[in-house]
Amino acid sequence: LRDFLLVYNRMTELCFRHCVCNLNYRLLTSREESCLDSCAARLVRANHRLMGAYVGLMPALLQRRAAEHGALAGPSGLPASPDAAPGPA
């Protein structure tokens, strides 16, 4: 939810700064309104493309991370202890 709100706030600020140039009126002009619509649509499409790429790459990243974790854990599945000295205690 936090990430969604951050993206939404950034999109709102970016489109507002880009499209709204006259603050003397209470309502948006038709030009400002169409600019805001197209700006928001472009950013939403870009976000969907990025999320699609992320979803496509995520399984490979998780698999690589699991393989690295398995290699670090050692054969027993437990992390190797650097303090353990061989021999009788």
C-alpha positions as CSV (number, residue, x, y, z in Angstrom):
1,L,0.0,0.0,0.0
2,R,2.8,2.4,0.8
3,D,4.6,1.7,-2.5
4,F,1.3,2.3,-4.4
5,L,0.7,5.6,-2.6
6,L,4.3,6.7,-3.4
7,V,3.8,5.9,-7.1
8,Y,0.4,7.6,-7.1
9,N,1.8,10.8,-5.4
10,R,4.8,11.0,-7.7
11,M,2.5,10.6,-10.8
12,T,0.1,13.2,-9.5
13,E,2.9,15.7,-8.8
14,L,4.6,15.1,-12.2
15,C,1.5,15.4,-14.2
16,F,0.3,18.5,-12.3
17,R,3.6,20.3,-12.8
18,H,3.7,19.3,-16.5
19,C,0.0,20.2,-17.3
20,V,-1.4,22.8,-15.0
21,C,0.1,26.2,-15.8
22,N,-2.6,28.6,-14.6
23,L,-3.8,28.6,-11.0
24,N,-6.2,31.6,-11.4
25,Y,-9.3,29.4,-12.0
26,R,-11.0,26.9,-9.8
27,L,-11.6,24.4,-12.6
28,L,-9.2,22.9,-15.1
29,T,-9.3,24.1,-18.7
30,S,-10.1,21.6,-21.3
31,R,-6.4,21.7,-22.5
32,E,-5.2,21.0,-18.9
33,E,-7.7,18.2,-18.5
34,S,-6.7,16.4,-21.7
35,C,-3.0,16.8,-20.8
36,L,-3.6,15.3,-17.4
37,D,-5.5,12.4,-18.9
38,S,-2.8,11.6,-21.4
39,C,0.0,12.1,-18.8
40,A,-1.7,9.7,-16.3
41,A,-2.4,7.2,-19.0
42,R,1.2,7.2,-20.2
43,L,2.5,6.7,-16.6
44,V,0.0,3.9,-15.9
45,R,1.0,2.1,-19.1
46,A,4.7,2.5,-18.2
47,N,4.1,1.2,-14.7
48,H,2.2,-1.9,-16.1
49,R,5.1,-2.6,-18.5
50,L,7.6,-2.4,-15.6
51,M,5.5,-4.6,-13.4
52,G,5.2,-7.1,-16.2
53,A,9.0,-7.2,-16.6
54,Y,9.4,-7.5,-12.8
55,V,7.0,-10.4,-12.6
56,G,8.8,-12.1,-15.5
57,L,12.2,-11.7,-13.8
58,M,11.2,-12.5,-10.3
59,P,11.2,-16.4,-10.5
60,A,14.8,-16.4,-11.9
61,L,15.9,-14.0,-9.2
62,L,14.3,-16.0,-6.4
63,Q,15.8,-19.2,-7.8
64,R,19.3,-17.7,-8.0
65,R,18.9,-16.3,-4.4
66,A,17.8,-19.7,-3.1
67,A,20.8,-21.4,-4.9
68,E,23.2,-18.9,-3.3
69,H,21.7,-19.4,0.1
70,G,21.9,-23.2,-0.3
71,A,25.6,-22.9,-1.3
72,L,26.4,-20.8,1.7
73,A,24.5,-23.2,4.1
74,G,26.7,-26.2,3.4
75,P,25.6,-29.9,3.1
76,S,23.7,-30.1,6.3
77,G,21.5,-27.1,5.5
78,L,22.9,-25.2,8.5
79,P,25.3,-22.3,8.1
80,A,28.9,-23.2,8.4
81,S,30.4,-21.9,11.7
82,P,33.6,-20.1,11.3
83,D,34.4,-20.5,15.0
84,A,34.3,-24.3,15.0
85,A,37.8,-25.8,15.3
86,P,38.4,-29.4,14.3
87,G,39.4,-31.8,17.0
88,P,38.3,-32.7,20.6
89,A,36.9,-30.0,22.8
